[in-house]
Amino acid sequence: MFKGSIVALVTPFANGKVDYEKLEELIEWQIRCGTSAVVPVGTTGESPTLSHEEHREVIRFVVQKTAHRIPVIAGTGSNSTAEAVSLTQFAEKAGADAALVVVPYYNKPSQAGLYEHFRVVAASVKIPIVLYDVPARTVVSLAPDTVARLAKIANIRALKDATGSTGNVTQVLGLCDIAVLSGDDGLALPMMAVGARGVISVLANLVPEEMKKLCDLALANDFAAARPLHDRLFRLGKAIFAETNPVGIKTAMKLAGRLNGEMRLPLVPMGAENEKTLRRAMVQFGLLKE
């Protein structure tokens, strides 16, 4: 479950509401393209602007529509431990295969507080927990020593590392046996070169087959063949991530005809110049015609 190209699913909207028909279409496409697993209602899924009811319904819907054909790793994190417990328990009851739990944001807890947060969430369920370390959004970060302590808990099985540091991956893997997944598309190949097993990918929303191929090559230790594909994906990703995720990926999917591009405030449409740059990058990648 915790290897290969795992898509961080966007949440499609239509007139301000979750577009479940489009969401099902995206799920089916990911399955056909060989994506390893799906992650609904993470950051890319705009979980901060979903109501609690919508958050739960998206998890339930994705589990139902995947129908065990592909694992579902539900986003259930919160800056409130009690809320994270509630969402994670819901995901387990809904049939999710695992839960992605982000470092609690805004509170700025100590390492002791982070350990207790994840310990309590993990103790509340039996499904596997994926720790999610993304200091650019949470301010605080999980220290490698804290990850190692948490890895001793039986159902804490993986770490999504969005620290931007291959050195962090090396430190973590030197301290414990845990599946590390890159949380950054641009670092998927470098992180896999030092021991990560895959990526929770934003770009897989747009180019799932290419992300799968990159991970397959890396897992086969064929880094020479993976490098040219990494370079192409890196250039595309640079244009997509010119603005805060998921603004870029939703814009790219709109340009590719896969989505209407609708987001919720405070996210707004991509700026005109950045969209022009993105369009050029998509043409160069072969996703659009001149």
Protein Blocks (a to p, Z undefined) as FASTA:
>chain_A
ZZcjddddddddeehiacfklmmmmmmmmmmnopabdcehilknommmpcfklmmmmmmm
mmmmnnomaccdddfbdfbfklmmmmmmmmmmnopabdcddddehklpafklmmmmmmmm
mmmpmbdcdddddfklnopacdfklmmmmmmpmklmbdcdfehpaklmmmmmmmpccddd
dfbfklmmmmmmnopabdcdfklmmmmmlmmmmmmmmmnopaklmmmmmmmmmmmmmmmm
mpccfklmmmmmmmnopaghiacdfbdcddfklmmmmmmmmmmnopacZZ
